[in-house]
Amino acid sequence: MANDVEKIKLNKFGIRRTVSVKITVGQIDRLQDFTMTMLELELKRDELLEQPDDVKSNLDFLINEKNIQKAQREFLQNNFKITDEELQDILESISKKQFEEAFGYVTDRMRGVTDEQYNLAVKMEERRAKEEAENPKEEETGSEDLTD
């Protein structure tokens, strides 16, 4: 019985390497656990954003953000055999946005999204963002009372 193996490029992180990742039940479980952790942290982020702007709320928000970053880095290292040195190179060479895009790419690939599907989704998102920038939504006025 053969396991599904995905060849995932790490070049989006600035690493010229492709890794083979066996998509096993254990791997899927770890991906689901990670996804649940991230969703919990994102919910907490949303709650913290609604808190008053004070030192404690700001500190809690920063701690939560650090926990998100830590979870992503650990997942990356554990699943793609990235060394501490390679991780440090990544962190010193790409922006937060690039890291998030690259991280999204590798986790999508683990979920079975092909490179072609991923590239198509990126193009569609870019097109949608461009259209939104060109045609910002007009405020909906609803029904107006025309009588004085």
C-alpha positions as CSV (number, residue, x, y, z in Angstrom):
1,M,0.0,0.0,0.0
2,A,1.5,3.3,-1.1
3,N,1.0,6.6,0.8
4,D,0.2,9.8,-1.0
5,V,3.4,11.9,-1.2
6,E,3.3,15.6,-2.0
7,K,6.3,17.3,-3.4
8,I,6.2,20.8,-1.8
9,K,8.5,23.6,-2.9
10,L,9.9,25.7,-0.1
11,N,11.2,28.4,-2.5
12,K,8.5,30.8,-1.3
13,F,10.4,30.9,2.0
14,G,13.6,31.6,0.1
15,I,14.8,28.0,0.5
16,R,15.8,26.3,-2.8
17,R,14.5,22.9,-1.9
18,T,11.5,20.7,-2.5
19,V,10.5,18.3,0.2
20,S,8.5,15.1,-0.1
21,V,5.7,14.9,2.5
22,K,3.9,11.7,3.1
23,I,0.2,12.5,3.6
24,T,-0.6,10.0,6.3
25,V,-3.4,9.8,8.8
26,G,-0.9,11.0,11.4
27,Q,0.1,14.0,9.2
28,I,-3.5,14.9,8.6
29,D,-4.2,14.7,12.3
30,R,-1.3,17.0,13.0
31,L,-2.5,19.4,10.3
32,Q,-6.0,19.4,11.8
33,D,-4.6,19.9,15.3
34,F,-2.6,22.8,14.0
35,T,-5.6,24.3,12.2
36,M,-7.7,24.1,15.3
37,T,-5.0,25.8,17.3
38,M,-4.7,28.6,14.8
39,L,-8.4,29.1,14.7
40,E,-8.5,29.3,18.5
41,L,-5.7,31.9,18.4
42,E,-7.4,33.9,15.7
43,L,-10.7,33.9,17.7
44,K,-8.7,35.1,20.7
45,R,-7.1,37.8,18.5
46,D,-10.5,39.0,17.4
47,E,-11.7,39.1,21.1
48,L,-8.5,41.1,22.0
49,L,-9.1,43.6,19.2
50,E,-12.5,44.4,20.8
51,Q,-10.9,45.1,24.2
52,P,-10.2,48.7,25.4
53,D,-6.9,50.1,24.2
54,D,-4.9,49.7,27.4
55,V,-1.5,48.3,28.3
56,K,-2.8,44.9,29.4
57,S,-4.9,44.4,26.3
58,N,-2.0,45.4,24.1
59,L,0.3,43.0,26.0
60,D,-2.3,40.2,25.7
61,F,-2.6,40.9,21.9
62,L,1.2,40.8,21.4
63,I,1.5,37.5,23.4
64,N,-1.2,36.0,21.3
65,E,0.5,37.1,18.1
66,K,3.7,35.6,19.3
67,N,1.9,32.3,20.0
68,I,0.6,32.3,16.5
69,Q,4.1,32.9,15.0
70,K,5.5,30.2,17.3
71,A,2.9,27.6,16.3
72,Q,3.6,28.4,12.6
73,R,7.3,28.1,13.0
74,E,7.1,24.8,15.0
75,F,4.7,23.3,12.4
76,L,7.0,24.4,9.6
77,Q,10.1,22.9,11.2
78,N,8.4,19.7,12.3
79,N,6.8,18.9,9.0
80,F,9.4,20.1,6.6
81,K,12.6,19.2,8.4
82,I,13.8,22.8,8.4
83,T,16.8,23.4,10.6
84,D,17.1,26.2,13.2
85,E,19.6,27.9,10.9
86,E,17.3,27.7,7.8
87,L,14.4,29.0,9.9
88,Q,16.6,31.9,11.1
89,D,17.5,32.6,7.4
90,I,13.8,32.6,6.5
91,L,12.9,35.0,9.3
92,E,15.7,37.4,8.4
93,S,15.1,37.4,4.6
94,I,11.4,37.7,4.0
95,S,8.5,39.9,5.2
96,K,5.7,38.9,7.4
97,K,3.3,39.0,4.4
98,Q,5.7,36.8,2.4
99,F,5.9,34.3,5.3
100,E,2.2,34.1,5.7
101,E,1.7,33.6,1.9
102,A,4.4,30.9,1.8
103,F,2.9,29.2,4.9
104,G,-0.5,29.2,3.3
105,Y,1.0,27.7,0.2
106,V,2.7,24.8,2.1
107,T,-0.4,24.0,4.2
108,D,-2.7,24.1,1.2
109,R,-0.4,21.7,-0.6
110,M,-0.6,19.4,2.4
111,R,-4.3,19.5,2.2
112,G,-4.1,18.2,-1.4
113,V,-4.3,21.5,-3.4
114,T,-2.1,21.2,-6.5
115,D,0.3,23.9,-7.6
116,E,-2.0,24.7,-10.5
117,Q,-5.1,25.1,-8.2
118,Y,-3.0,27.2,-5.8
119,N,-1.8,29.5,-8.6
120,L,-5.3,29.9,-10.0
121,A,-6.6,30.8,-6.6
122,V,-3.9,33.4,-6.1
123,K,-4.6,34.9,-9.5
124,M,-8.4,35.0,-8.8
125,E,-7.7,36.7,-5.4
126,E,-5.4,39.3,-7.0
127,R,-8.0,40.0,-9.6
128,R,-10.7,40.4,-6.9
129,A,-8.5,42.7,-4.9
130,K,-7.7,44.8,-8.0
131,E,-11.4,45.1,-8.8
132,E,-12.2,46.1,-5.2
133,A,-9.5,48.7,-5.4
134,E,-10.8,50.1,-8.7
135,N,-14.5,49.9,-7.7
136,P,-14.9,50.5,-3.9
137,K,-18.3,49.6,-2.6
138,E,-20.6,52.5,-2.4
139,E,-22.3,52.9,0.9
140,E,-25.7,51.4,0.8
141,T,-28.2,54.0,1.6
142,G,-31.3,51.8,1.8
143,S,-34.6,53.5,1.4
144,E,-34.5,57.2,1.9
145,D,-37.3,59.4,3.1
146,L,-37.8,61.9,0.4
147,T,-40.4,64.0,2.3
148,D,-39.4,67.1,4.2
